[in-house]
């Protein structure tokens, strides 16, 4: 009997999902190849459009795709990844609903676990800040904005009203700038059309960046142009400054300034998942996994890594590739090709090399800024390019239709101001020990 080859993919983001799609196509006629994917969420999230969910422009379901729809011949596990054992080729996963543990063995492992939000040990900021990393985060920000609008409209205390209508976003990269552009438009339009008692003069939008200008990835010229536009539409940009503390009603900056506010959004950095950073292998900067030119881990030829958790160097520039969706997608093609070559016995592997065709970001309604094939572009044309590109990159036709419909509706109607209340979720906390405790034998019963 031919030996079964087991492939386990860790992560359901851009890297993991695109590797899954590629190897399913490559091995669709290979009955002796078994593919498994593990993710803590049961959906793939199209993260570039999260700020539009936060502003109510599109619905959360528009940018979420159930992973099982993408698993044509793969087995999916919705679970937390507890540990990875290179020596015994095991991945231990824990089901969040009841804490049940499984152990998955593998012949080939693909690590695409992305990254988590980095608060740089600022515990108070972690406690009081919103983040923009998941679809739940975007919904929480949208709810917070509506909540602040409703409360500000019902108070006659001007100072309290100003606190309610003061918003601070920390982080001048793509996530922070796009989120500011979206919510600034939402808040100002909502006050103008539905909350006249608040008064636009009481709105204060603040974007804090540690750099000299925002969007340093686009270079100084476009970065400064973006800052000029945001200031024009009422955003106060605070440069060369860091947030170092926060409470329920304030944010403190390292220049000594304290901003009274009720809403802080943190988009200032990422950190590698502890499961990845604790692995016994070679790590690079920020504990990212060191990989060779074929995207394999050093000393582990059966393990590939890509995306945010991998340290991948551009051979042309000597610099590491930035953690973008565009890079993850192209890395996934290299991983899939090389995995197929290794399993089928081919000796020639593909080296990863990719030159970005451009970068772009939105700044608000019908305004964006971009670099495409070295050409600088801004305004409505860049906004149209941004929408066309990201719409085409959505994995499923039905999602493209949903997003396009939401965009069209936004041109004709006002934004949705519905506040979604708390949602109850049930967990199993009292279960029979015999049904929830697994022996070593039990761990492998599903393999």
Protein Blocks (a to p, Z undefined) as FASTA:
>chain_A
ZZddddddedjbfklmmmmmmmmmmmmmmmkbccddddfbfcdcdfklmmmmmnomacfk
lmcccfklmmmmbccdddddfbdcfklopacdddfklopacddddfbdcddebpaddehh
paklmmmpccdfbfklmmmmmmmmmmmmmmmmmpcbfklmmmmmpccdedjbfklmmmmm
mmmmmmmmmmmmmmmmnopmlpccddddfbfbehklnojklmmmmmmmmmmnopacdehi
acfbdcfkbccdfkopacddfbdcdffbccddfklmmpccdddehhiacddfkopaehia
kbccehjlbccddfknopacdddfklmmmmmmmmmmmmmmmmnopabdcddddddfbdcd
dfbehiacddeehiacehjllmmmmmmmmmmmpmbfklmmmmmmmmmmmmmmccdfbdcd
dddddddfbdcfklmcccfklmmmmZZ
